Amino acid sequence: MTIYSQTVEKLKLLSEPSYAEFSSKIANSKKTLLGVRIPMLKRLALDIYTKDCEGYLSECKFEYFEDTMIYGLIISRLGLDEFLRYLPIYLAHADSWSHIDSFVPSIKCIKANGDVFLKLIDNNAKSATGFTLRFYIVCLMDYYLTNEHIDYVLSSLEHFDGKGYYNDMAIAWLISVAFVKFRDKTFKFIKNCKLSDFTLNKSISKIKDSFRVSREDKVLLQNYIRKK
């Protein structure tokens, strides 16, 4: 039995029907969702990575939400060259926001290769669509909200706007995090941006939900909500 077949059998044994029913409504994936929790998927991915990484990556059928997620969690541990080799395959099969949001924070090679990866984003993100675009947006949020890159990140957002609900929500999420880290620059961006009404209003809503934003700022932001 191959490492992939063994993993599928383990996933079926670990599945929780009630959790699968709950998660399928949230994940909104077209793949069969067995109902295995993310911490267990991470443990399985680490075990596969240490035992037969190449075997799993070559055999994966992307039949389930979980086997797809494990593929991403495995490649997140690879060095830059190997990671970039497998990344397009993973993104082609990722069909849920969770396939992106649980994957991006796990990537090991970005911090050590920040300039190289930022060039990749710059070359590809503006033409990207679907969950591939969400991948780039979440990468910018997780790795590039820094003094060095904040201006670049904010200036990029209008190019990504209006390319699907999950991408617009990712932009709003990024802006809410940017506001906490770079209040003045993000406030200036909100005042002058050309984002769609939906994305701007969602951004402000997410900022107002934050416990790390002052009550005074939340009141000020109310003035920039666009009315229909």
N, C-alpha and C positions, 0 to 999 in steps of 0.2 A: 504494500500500500504506500502510495506517495505521500510526501509531507503535506501536500495540499489536501488529499483525500482524508488523511488523518485529522487535519485541522477542521474540515467540514464536519466530520463525525463528532469531534469535541464540541464544536459550536452547537450542534443539534442537542447534545447531552446537556449543555449549559443553558439552553434557551429557556426563557420564562414567558409562557404564552400571554400572561396578563401584561407584562412589561412590553412585549412585542406589540400588543394591541394599542397600548398607550403611546409608544414611541413612533409607531407607523404614522400616526396622525400628525406628529410634530416634525418628524424627519422628512416626510413628504417625498420619499424615494419610490421609484418605480420598481426597485428590486425587492425581492422577498426579504422581509426583516424577521429574523429568528427571535430576537429579544435577548441578546447578550449584552451586558452592561459594558461601558467603555473601559473601566479599570481592568476588567477581565480580558478585553481585546488587547489592551496594552501589554498585559502579562504574556498572552499568547504570542504577540508579535515579537516581544523580546526573546522568548524561547526559540521561536523559529529563526530569528536573526542569528542566534548563537549556534544553531544546529544545521540548518540547511536553507539559508537565505535565498541562494540562487534557484534552488529547487522550487520553492514556493512562488517566487516571482515569475518563473517560466511556466508554471503549471496553473496559476490562478485563472479561474474562469469568470470571475466577477459576476457570479450568479446571485450572490446574496449581498445585502447591505453590509454585513459583517465581514465577509471575506474580502470585500473591496476596501473596507476601512483598515483591515490588517495589512493589506498591501501598502497602503499609504504610511502606516505606522512603521513598517519595516524600512521603506526607502527613506523615511525621515532620519534614519540613523546612518545613512551612507555618506561617504565623502562627496564633494561637490560634483566631480565628473560623473560618477555613477548615479548620483541623485538626479542630475539633469538628463541623464539617459532614460531613466524610468519615469520621470515626472510627467511627460506628455501622455504616457500610457495611463497613468493614474487619473489625470485630469479628464481624459476622454471617457473614463468610466464613472467618475464621481458625479452623482446626480442628486445630491442633497447638501444643504448648507452645513450639515454636520460632518460630511466627508471633508469639508474644507476647514471648518472651525476647530475640529478636534485634531486635525493634521498639522496645520501651520505652526502652532506653538511647540510642536515636538521636533521640528526640523533642526538638526544639529549643525549643518554646514553654513547657514546664512551668516551668523555673527562673525565667523572667521573669514568670510568672503563677501562682506557687505557691499563693496564697490562693484564686484563682478555681478552680484545678484541684482543690484539696483540698475545696472545697465540692461540686464535681461528684462526687468520690469519696464524700463523706459522704452525699450525696443518693441515690446509686445503688448503691454497692457491696453493701450489706446485702441487697438484693433480687436481685443479679446471680447468674448461674449460669454454668457452663461456662467457656470460655476468656475470656469477658468478665470474670468474677470474677478469674481469674488475672491479667488485665491490671491490674486495680485493685490487687491484692496486690503485684505486681511494681513498680508505680508507687510504692506506699508504701515499698517496700524501697529503690528506687533514688533517690528524691527527698525522702523525708520522715523518714529516720532521722537526725534532728537534735535538738539540745537543745530546740528549740521544739516539736517534734511527737512525740517519742518516746513520751510518755505516751498521746497519742491513738492512735498506731499500735498499741501493745501492747493497749490497751483494746478495739480494734476486732477483734482476731483471733478471739475466741471466736464472733463473729457470722458469721465466714466458714467456720468449721470444719465438716467433715462434708459438704461440697458437692462431692465428687468427688476422686479420687486426685490429679489434677494440681493442684488447688487446695490440698489438704492438704499436698502436697509443697512448694508455694510458700510456705505458712505456715511450714513447718519451715525452709526456706531463709532466709526473712526473719528468723526468730528467731535463727538461727545468726549472721547478719550483725549483728543487734542486740546479741547477746552480746559480740561483739568491740568494738563501739563504745560500748555502755552496759552494761557487765558487771553492775553492782549492780542496776540497775532490771530488767534482763532475768532475772537470777537470782531476784529477788523474784517476778517474773511466773511463772517456771517452778514455783516452790514453791507458788504459790496458784492457778494457773490451772485452768479447767474444760475444757481442751481434751480431745479424745478420746485414748484411750491410744495409738492409732496416731500421731496428729499430735505428741503430746508426745514419745513415744519417738523418732520420726524427728528431731525438733528436737534432742534431746540427742545423737543419733547424729551429726548433721551438725556440731554444736558440737565434739564429740570428734574429728572428722576434721580440724578446723582446726589449722593450724600456729601460729595467732595466739592460741591459748588455752593457758594454763599446764597443766602436768601435774597440779598440785594441784586446779585447777578441774575438770578432767576426772574426777578421782577423786570429788570432791564431787558432781558431777552424776550419777554412777552411782547414788547413793542415791535419785534421783527417777525412775528408770526404773520404770514400772508393770509389774508382773508379771501374767501372765494367770492 
